[in-house]
Amino acid sequence: MGRRMPISVAEGNLRPHEPMQAAKFASEAGVVVRSQVPILTHWKEYKAQSEHFDGFVGRLYGRLAIDTRHQPTIDACINVFKSSIR
């Protein structure tokens, strides 16, 4: 082992199709949000202060092999970030 798990999200989906990838993606994202992201009062504050989302993606990139230039992957990260914040 010793490698980061690659996460691939298909066009039009919000989560990876493979169950193992989806579970790892969701659990690692939840750990990052709970331990590193501050709790703000409204979602608009996260949109105004983009360093929180950028930090989330950066920490998630450190734990998993995600392509930060692939738009469906970024959309999946946004969806997981929103659902984890709530």
Backbone torsions as a table, in degrees:
resi	resn	phi	psi	omega
1	MET	NA	-125.3	177.2
2	GLY	76.9	7.1	178.9
3	ARG	-113.8	159.5	173.4
4	ARG	-80.4	141.4	-179.4
5	MET	-72.1	126.8	177.2
6	PRO	-74.3	135.9	179.1
7	ILE	-113.9	121.9	178.4
8	SER	-126.0	127.1	-179.7
9	VAL	-112.7	127.0	-179.9
10	ALA	-74.3	157.8	178.5
11	GLU	-60.5	128.2	178.4
12	GLY	90.6	-7.3	178.0
13	ASN	-101.3	159.5	177.6
14	LEU	-109.7	-6.4	177.3
15	ARG	-138.4	158.6	174.8
16	PRO	-63.2	149.4	-178.1
17	HIS	-76.3	-37.4	-179.8
18	GLU	-70.3	130.8	-177.2
19	PRO	-61.6	-37.9	-179.0
20	MET	-67.3	-40.9	177.7
21	GLN	-66.1	-42.1	-179.2
22	ALA	-63.5	-42.3	-179.8
23	ALA	-66.2	-44.6	-179.9
24	LYS	-65.3	-42.2	179.1
25	PHE	-60.6	-47.8	-178.4
26	ALA	-67.1	-43.0	-177.2
27	SER	-69.9	-42.1	178.5
28	GLU	-66.3	-38.7	177.9
29	ALA	-64.3	-40.8	177.8
30	GLY	-62.9	-40.3	178.6
31	VAL	-64.9	-43.2	-179.7
32	VAL	-64.3	-44.2	-179.0
33	VAL	-64.7	-45.3	-177.8
34	ARG	-67.0	-31.3	-174.4
35	SER	-98.3	-21.4	-171.2
36	GLN	-122.1	-24.2	-173.3
37	VAL	-95.8	129.4	178.3
38	PRO	-72.7	154.6	179.3
39	ILE	-91.3	114.6	177.1
40	LEU	-103.1	164.8	-172.4
41	THR	-80.0	-24.3	-176.4
42	HIS	-144.0	150.3	-177.8
43	TRP	-63.2	-30.7	-180.0
44	LYS	-61.5	-28.5	178.0
45	GLU	-68.5	-33.8	175.6
46	TYR	-68.9	-36.2	178.3
47	LYS	-69.4	-36.6	-179.7
48	ALA	-72.4	-35.1	179.4
49	GLN	-107.0	85.4	-173.0
50	SER	-71.2	-10.0	-179.9
51	GLU	-65.4	-24.6	177.9
52	HIS	-68.5	-46.5	179.1
53	PHE	-69.3	-39.2	178.4
54	ASP	-63.5	-39.4	176.2
55	GLY	-65.9	-38.5	177.0
56	PHE	-61.5	-47.9	-180.0
57	VAL	-65.6	-38.5	178.6
58	GLY	-63.8	-42.5	178.6
59	ARG	-70.0	-36.9	177.5
60	LEU	-67.0	-36.2	176.7
61	TYR	-64.7	-33.3	177.8
62	GLY	-70.2	-27.4	-178.7
63	ARG	-93.7	-32.6	-177.0
64	LEU	-127.5	157.6	177.5
65	ALA	-90.8	89.4	178.2
66	ILE	-112.5	150.1	178.3
67	ASP	-93.3	110.1	-175.8
68	THR	-78.7	-5.1	177.4
69	ARG	-98.5	-7.5	-178.0
70	HIS	-88.3	116.4	-172.8
71	GLN	-61.2	-42.1	176.6
72	PRO	-61.4	-31.5	177.1
73	THR	-69.0	-40.9	177.3
74	ILE	-64.6	-40.9	177.2
75	ASP	-62.3	-38.1	177.3
76	ALA	-66.1	-39.2	177.3
77	CYS	-64.2	-40.0	178.0
78	ILE	-62.9	-43.9	-179.5
79	ASN	-63.3	-44.7	179.7
80	VAL	-67.4	-38.4	178.2
81	PHE	-62.3	-45.9	179.2
82	LYS	-62.6	-46.0	-177.4
83	SER	-69.9	-28.9	178.7
84	SER	-75.9	-31.6	-179.6
85	ILE	-69.7	-36.9	-175.2
86	ARG	-65.6	NA	NA
